[in-house]
């Protein structure tokens, strides 16, 4: 069993940003980072399986905005190096959530510098810039809403509305540090903001290509490929109903129920196989039991 556990753990960390080994989440002792162990962000971002599902959902939702999609399409290695892009995104979330304060701020400043180089014209002739405050807010809200949806479905459905509001208020700190403005900070405000953005969204040929690439994403092994297929479908199921319909990704209630059972079983397996993720490392740094 230990051989199997280590084999699964190795494959998990191949897609995890911690595999880049650039930042040490266990140091320095006592540093709470940007949030600390009493935050809501730590437990929401601390479960690998739900975060994978939420991350896939977030990407699908983000790519409905033509300018957000254009930035990835024109300036990212996403189509050629999907695993590398996943690791870098995972690293940013892990370090800004769980890292010490200096490392978190260092990574935020690095991403801000990258954003200054990402600009152009989208598929509809509209100029875009990754540093645009409204575009940053769109990317953040799509991401945080999908992470929370995944947490509620696959980790802790009992999270109270007050705690969900706290999550949005806490997570907004990173978005604002990146340059986002007027970031919604409650469940009600996020839902209203998403509705407000709907007229700007569409599912076009580029969006469909991203969906195709995600479905065909490389995996380190055949079993991992099957797992990634399940995670991909779970990400689709986490999208708001209107986004599922817009993207032609609607999942029936019967199919969703079967999918949820598979994800919960998968989550148990991954939590057993890979217990040394970002959250336990950060908890040890601040002297808390995990």
C-alpha positions as CSV (number, residue, x, y, z in Angstrom):
1,X,0.0,0.0,0.0
2,X,2.9,2.4,0.8
3,X,4.3,1.8,-2.8
4,X,0.9,2.7,-4.2
5,X,0.5,5.8,-2.0
6,X,3.9,7.1,-3.0
7,X,3.2,6.5,-6.7
8,X,0.0,8.5,-6.5
9,X,1.6,11.2,-4.4
10,X,4.4,11.6,-7.0
11,X,1.9,12.1,-9.8
12,X,-0.1,14.6,-7.7
13,X,2.9,16.7,-7.1
14,X,3.8,16.7,-10.8
15,X,0.8,19.0,-11.4
16,X,1.2,20.9,-8.2
17,X,3.0,24.3,-8.1
18,X,5.0,23.0,-5.1
19,X,6.9,20.9,-7.6
20,X,8.7,24.0,-8.8
21,X,10.5,24.1,-5.4
22,X,11.0,27.9,-5.6
23,X,9.3,28.8,-2.3
24,X,9.4,27.1,1.1
25,X,6.0,27.2,2.7
26,X,7.4,25.9,6.0
27,X,9.6,28.9,6.6
28,X,10.1,31.2,8.6
29,X,8.6,29.8,11.7
30,X,5.7,31.9,13.1
31,X,5.1,34.0,9.9
32,X,1.3,34.0,9.3
33,X,1.6,35.2,5.7
34,X,-1.2,37.3,4.2
35,X,-4.0,35.4,5.9
36,X,-3.0,33.1,8.7
37,X,-4.5,29.9,10.1
38,X,-7.7,31.5,11.4
39,X,-8.7,32.8,8.0
40,X,-11.4,31.2,5.8
41,X,-9.1,31.3,2.8
42,X,-6.8,28.6,4.3
43,X,-9.3,25.8,4.5
44,X,-11.0,26.7,1.3
45,X,-7.7,26.7,-0.7
46,X,-6.3,23.8,1.3
47,X,-8.0,20.8,-0.3
48,X,-6.2,19.6,-3.4
49,X,-9.1,17.8,-5.1
50,X,-11.7,20.6,-4.7
51,X,-9.2,23.2,-5.8
52,X,-8.4,21.2,-9.0
53,X,-12.1,21.0,-9.8
54,X,-12.5,24.7,-9.0
55,X,-9.5,25.7,-11.0
56,X,-10.7,23.9,-14.1
57,X,-14.1,25.6,-13.6
58,X,-12.5,29.0,-13.1
59,X,-10.5,28.7,-16.4
60,X,-13.7,27.7,-18.3
61,X,-15.5,30.7,-16.9
62,X,-12.6,33.2,-17.3
63,X,-12.3,32.2,-21.0
64,X,-15.8,33.4,-21.7
65,X,-14.5,36.9,-21.6
66,X,-12.9,37.7,-25.0
67,X,-10.2,40.0,-23.5
68,X,-9.2,37.5,-20.8
69,X,-9.1,34.8,-23.4
70,X,-7.0,37.0,-25.8
71,X,-4.4,37.6,-23.1
72,X,-3.9,33.8,-22.6
73,X,-4.2,33.1,-26.4
74,X,-1.7,35.7,-27.4
75,X,0.9,35.7,-24.6
76,X,0.7,32.3,-22.8
77,X,2.3,29.0,-23.5
78,X,-1.0,27.4,-22.4
79,X,-1.6,25.6,-25.7
80,X,1.9,24.2,-25.9
81,X,2.7,23.7,-22.2
82,X,-0.6,23.1,-20.3
83,X,1.1,21.4,-17.4
84,X,3.6,24.2,-17.0
85,X,0.8,26.8,-16.9
86,X,-1.1,24.7,-14.4
87,X,2.0,24.5,-12.1
88,X,2.7,28.3,-12.3
89,X,-1.0,29.1,-11.5
90,X,-1.0,26.6,-8.7
91,X,2.3,28.1,-7.4
92,X,0.8,31.6,-7.3
93,X,-2.3,30.5,-5.4
94,X,-0.3,28.3,-2.9
95,X,2.3,31.0,-2.2
96,X,-0.1,33.9,-1.9
97,X,-2.4,31.9,0.3
98,X,0.0,29.9,2.4
99,X,3.4,31.3,2.0
100,X,5.1,33.8,4.3
101,X,4.4,37.4,3.7
102,X,7.6,38.3,1.9
103,X,7.3,35.5,-0.6
104,X,3.6,36.2,-1.2
105,X,4.4,39.9,-2.0
106,X,7.4,38.9,-4.1
107,X,5.2,36.7,-6.3
108,X,2.5,39.3,-6.5
109,X,5.0,41.9,-7.8
110,X,6.4,39.4,-10.3
111,X,2.9,38.8,-11.7
112,X,2.3,42.5,-11.9
113,X,5.4,43.0,-14.0
114,X,4.3,40.2,-16.3
115,X,0.9,41.8,-16.7
116,X,2.5,45.0,-17.9
117,X,3.8,43.0,-21.0
118,X,0.4,41.4,-21.8
119,X,-1.7,43.6,-24.0
120,X,-3.1,43.6,-27.5
121,X,-6.4,43.5,-29.4
122,X,-8.9,40.7,-28.8
123,X,-10.8,38.7,-31.5
124,X,-13.4,41.4,-31.7
125,X,-11.0,44.3,-32.2
126,X,-11.2,45.6,-28.6
127,X,-7.9,46.6,-27.0
128,X,-7.0,44.7,-23.8
129,X,-4.4,44.9,-21.1
130,X,-3.8,42.3,-18.4
131,X,-3.2,45.1,-15.9
132,X,-6.7,46.6,-16.6
133,X,-8.4,46.8,-13.2
134,X,-11.8,45.6,-14.5
135,X,-10.2,42.6,-16.3
136,X,-8.3,41.7,-13.2
137,X,-11.5,41.8,-11.2
138,X,-13.2,39.5,-13.7
139,X,-10.4,37.0,-13.5
140,X,-10.4,37.1,-9.7
141,X,-14.2,36.8,-9.3
142,X,-14.4,33.9,-11.8
143,X,-11.6,32.2,-9.9
144,X,-12.7,32.8,-6.3
145,X,-16.4,32.0,-7.1
146,X,-15.4,28.6,-8.6
147,X,-13.0,27.8,-5.8
148,X,-15.8,28.4,-3.3
149,X,-18.3,26.5,-5.3
150,X,-16.0,23.5,-5.4
151,X,-15.3,23.7,-1.6
152,X,-19.0,23.8,-0.9
153,X,-19.7,20.8,-3.1
154,X,-16.8,18.6,-2.4
155,X,-15.3,19.6,0.9
156,X,-17.5,21.5,3.4
157,X,-21.1,22.1,2.3
158,X,-21.8,23.4,5.8
159,X,-19.7,26.5,5.4
160,X,-22.0,29.3,6.6
161,X,-23.0,32.3,4.6
162,X,-21.1,34.6,6.9
163,X,-18.0,32.5,6.4
164,X,-18.5,32.5,2.6
165,X,-18.7,36.3,2.8
166,X,-15.5,36.3,4.8
167,X,-13.8,34.2,2.2
168,X,-14.6,36.7,-0.6
169,X,-13.5,39.6,1.6
170,X,-10.2,37.9,2.4
171,X,-9.5,36.6,-1.1
172,X,-10.0,40.2,-2.5
173,X,-6.7,41.3,-0.8
174,X,-4.6,39.5,-3.4
175,X,-6.8,40.8,-6.3
176,X,-6.5,44.3,-5.0
177,X,-2.7,43.9,-4.6
178,X,-2.6,42.9,-8.3
179,X,-4.5,46.1,-9.2
180,X,-8.1,45.0,-9.3
181,X,-10.6,47.6,-8.2
182,X,-14.2,47.5,-6.9
183,X,-13.8,43.8,-6.1
184,X,-17.1,42.3,-4.8
185,X,-16.6,41.0,-1.3
186,X,-19.7,39.0,-0.4
187,X,-21.8,36.2,-1.9
188,X,-24.5,38.6,-2.9
189,X,-22.1,41.1,-4.4
190,X,-20.3,38.4,-6.4
191,X,-23.5,37.0,-7.8
192,X,-24.7,40.5,-8.8
193,X,-21.3,41.3,-10.4
194,X,-21.3,38.1,-12.5
195,X,-24.8,38.9,-13.7
196,X,-23.6,42.4,-14.6
197,X,-20.7,40.9,-16.7
198,X,-22.8,38.5,-18.7
199,X,-23.5,40.8,-21.7
200,X,-19.7,41.0,-22.2
201,X,-19.3,37.2,-22.4
202,X,-19.5,34.8,-25.3
203,X,-18.4,31.3,-26.3
204,X,-16.7,31.5,-29.7
205,X,-14.2,29.4,-31.7
206,X,-11.3,30.3,-29.4
207,X,-13.3,29.3,-26.3
208,X,-14.2,26.0,-27.8
209,X,-10.6,25.4,-28.6
210,X,-9.6,25.9,-25.0
211,X,-12.3,23.4,-24.0
212,X,-11.0,20.9,-26.5
213,X,-7.4,21.4,-25.2
214,X,-8.5,20.9,-21.6
215,X,-10.4,17.7,-22.5
216,X,-7.2,16.4,-24.3
217,X,-4.8,17.6,-21.6
218,X,-1.7,15.4,-21.2
219,X,-1.4,13.3,-18.0
220,X,1.6,11.5,-16.5
221,X,-0.1,8.1,-16.8
222,X,-3.2,6.3,-18.1
223,X,-4.9,6.2,-14.6
224,X,-4.1,10.0,-14.2
225,X,-5.7,10.6,-17.6
226,X,-8.9,9.0,-16.4
227,X,-8.8,11.1,-13.2
228,X,-8.2,14.3,-15.2
229,X,-11.3,13.5,-17.3
230,X,-13.4,13.2,-14.2
231,X,-11.9,16.4,-12.8
232,X,-12.6,18.2,-16.1
233,X,-16.3,17.1,-16.0
234,X,-16.5,18.1,-12.4
235,X,-15.2,21.6,-13.3
236,X,-17.9,21.9,-15.9
237,X,-20.5,21.0,-13.4
238,X,-19.4,23.7,-11.0
239,X,-20.1,26.5,-13.6
240,X,-23.1,28.7,-13.1
241,X,-26.1,27.2,-15.0
242,X,-26.0,30.1,-17.5
243,X,-22.3,29.6,-18.2
244,X,-22.9,25.8,-18.8
245,X,-25.6,26.7,-21.3
246,X,-23.5,29.3,-23.0
247,X,-20.6,26.9,-23.4
248,X,-22.8,23.9,-24.3
249,X,-21.5,22.0,-21.2
250,X,-24.7,21.3,-19.4
251,X,-24.7,18.2,-17.3
252,X,-27.9,16.4,-16.4
253,X,-28.8,16.0,-12.7
254,X,-28.4,12.2,-12.9
255,X,-24.9,12.6,-14.5
256,X,-24.0,15.2,-11.9
257,X,-25.0,12.9,-9.0
258,X,-22.8,10.1,-10.4
259,X,-20.0,12.5,-11.0
260,X,-20.2,13.8,-7.4
261,X,-19.9,10.3,-6.0
262,X,-16.8,9.7,-8.1
263,X,-15.1,13.0,-7.0
264,X,-15.8,12.3,-3.4
265,X,-14.2,8.8,-3.7
266,X,-11.3,10.4,-5.6
267,X,-10.9,13.1,-2.9
268,X,-10.6,10.4,-0.2
269,X,-7.9,8.7,-2.2
270,X,-5.9,11.8,-2.9
271,X,-6.1,13.0,0.7
272,X,-4.7,9.7,1.8
273,X,-2.0,9.5,-0.8
274,X,-0.8,13.1,-0.7
275,X,-1.1,14.5,2.9
276,X,1.9,16.9,2.6
277,X,0.3,19.7,0.7
278,X,0.4,23.5,1.1
279,X,-2.0,23.7,4.1
280,X,-0.2,21.3,6.5
281,X,3.2,22.9,5.6
282,X,1.8,26.3,6.5
283,X,0.1,25.1,9.7
284,X,3.4,23.6,10.9
285,X,5.1,27.0,10.1
286,X,2.8,28.8,12.5
287,X,2.9,26.1,15.1
288,X,-0.6,24.7,14.6
289,X,-1.6,21.0,14.4
290,X,-3.1,19.9,11.1
